[in-house]
Amino acid sequence: MSGSVEAKATWGGTLWTYTNRVDWCWDGQHVTTISPIQITADIPDWSVVLGWSYEGVKSSSQWDYFGDKWVYRSLTQALFKYCPPRVICVQEVLPLIALDTYGDGTSQFQWRA
């Protein structure tokens, strides 16, 4: 399962993309193994020239918990900055991605930017 967050320019071009991926094995009844979070960030060259940069992952964690059913949550937050040439940084974006893998093999993706 993977989830992505994209920032778009006013004219529709993609400024940057932040993606998380988690793989798991399922035996038909239960999730048996789950991978570490795989994180990728992409900024097109033209966006870098404008001043966008990827500053890395601010936080990352994985845990399981039991509520009404077992779920394994993978949560990350990254930092992107917009610092136009010869100008101070004018914007920071901290996208947050949550990937939930349930014991029955279903999954859910949530994000916030």
C-alpha positions as CSV (number, residue, x, y, z in Angstrom):
1,M,0.0,0.0,0.0
2,S,1.2,3.5,-0.7
3,G,0.0,7.0,-0.2
4,S,1.1,10.3,-1.8
5,V,0.7,14.0,-1.2
6,E,1.3,16.5,-4.0
7,A,1.7,20.2,-4.0
8,K,0.5,21.9,-7.2
9,A,1.3,25.3,-8.7
10,T,-1.5,27.6,-9.6
11,W,-1.2,26.6,-13.2
12,G,-1.5,22.9,-12.3
13,G,2.2,21.8,-12.4
14,T,3.4,19.5,-9.6
15,L,5.8,21.4,-7.3
16,W,6.7,18.3,-5.3
17,T,5.5,14.8,-4.4
18,Y,5.9,12.9,-1.1
19,T,5.1,9.2,-1.0
20,N,5.1,6.5,1.6
21,R,4.9,2.8,0.9
22,V,4.4,-0.2,3.2
23,D,4.4,-3.8,2.0
24,W,2.8,-6.7,3.9
25,C,2.1,-10.4,3.7
26,W,-1.3,-11.8,4.4
27,D,-2.2,-15.5,4.9
28,G,-5.9,-15.0,4.0
29,Q,-6.9,-14.3,7.6
30,H,-4.1,-12.3,9.2
31,V,-1.3,-9.9,8.3
32,T,1.8,-12.0,9.0
33,T,4.7,-9.5,8.2
34,I,5.0,-5.8,7.5
35,S,7.9,-3.9,6.0
36,P,9.5,-0.8,7.2
37,I,8.2,2.5,5.7
38,Q,9.6,3.3,2.3
39,I,9.8,7.0,1.8
40,T,10.3,8.9,-1.5
41,A,10.2,12.6,-2.3
42,D,10.4,14.1,-5.8
43,I,10.9,17.7,-6.8
44,P,11.1,18.5,-10.5
45,D,14.2,20.5,-11.5
46,W,12.1,23.6,-12.5
47,S,10.6,23.6,-9.0
48,V,14.1,23.5,-7.4
49,V,15.1,26.5,-9.5
50,L,12.1,28.4,-8.1
51,G,13.2,27.7,-4.6
52,W,11.5,24.5,-3.4
53,S,13.6,22.0,-1.4
54,Y,13.0,18.7,0.4
55,E,14.5,18.9,3.9
56,G,13.9,15.3,4.9
57,V,11.7,13.4,7.2
58,K,10.8,15.2,10.5
59,S,9.3,12.2,12.1
60,S,8.6,8.5,11.3
61,S,7.0,5.7,13.4
62,Q,5.3,2.4,13.1
63,W,3.2,0.7,15.7
64,D,0.3,-1.7,16.2
65,Y,-2.7,-1.3,18.4
66,F,-5.9,-3.0,19.2
67,G,-9.2,-1.2,19.3
68,D,-12.2,-2.8,17.8
69,K,-9.8,-4.6,15.5
70,W,-6.0,-5.0,15.1
71,V,-4.3,-2.2,13.0
72,Y,-0.7,-1.5,12.2
73,R,-0.1,2.3,11.6
74,S,2.8,3.8,9.6
75,L,3.1,7.5,10.1
76,T,5.6,10.0,8.7
77,Q,5.9,13.7,8.4
78,A,8.3,15.5,6.0
79,L,9.5,19.1,5.6
80,F,9.5,21.0,2.3
81,K,10.7,24.6,2.2
82,Y,10.1,27.4,-0.3
83,C,13.0,29.8,-0.4
84,P,13.0,31.9,-3.6
85,P,16.5,33.0,-4.7
86,R,17.8,36.1,-2.9
87,V,14.7,36.0,-0.6
88,I,14.2,34.5,2.9
89,C,12.2,31.3,3.2
90,V,8.6,32.3,2.9
91,Q,6.9,29.0,3.3
92,E,7.3,25.6,5.1
93,V,5.0,22.6,4.4
94,L,4.9,19.6,6.7
95,P,2.9,16.9,4.9
96,L,1.8,14.0,7.2
97,I,0.9,10.6,5.8
98,A,-0.8,7.8,7.8
99,L,-1.1,4.3,6.3
100,D,-3.2,1.8,8.3
101,T,-3.0,-1.9,7.6
102,Y,-5.7,-4.0,9.3
103,G,-5.4,-7.5,10.4
104,D,-8.0,-8.7,7.9
105,G,-5.8,-7.5,5.0
106,T,-7.7,-4.2,4.3
107,S,-6.0,-0.8,4.5
108,Q,-6.6,2.9,4.7
109,F,-4.7,6.0,3.7
110,Q,-4.9,9.4,5.3
111,W,-2.9,12.6,4.7
112,R,-2.7,16.2,5.8
113,A,-0.5,19.0,4.4
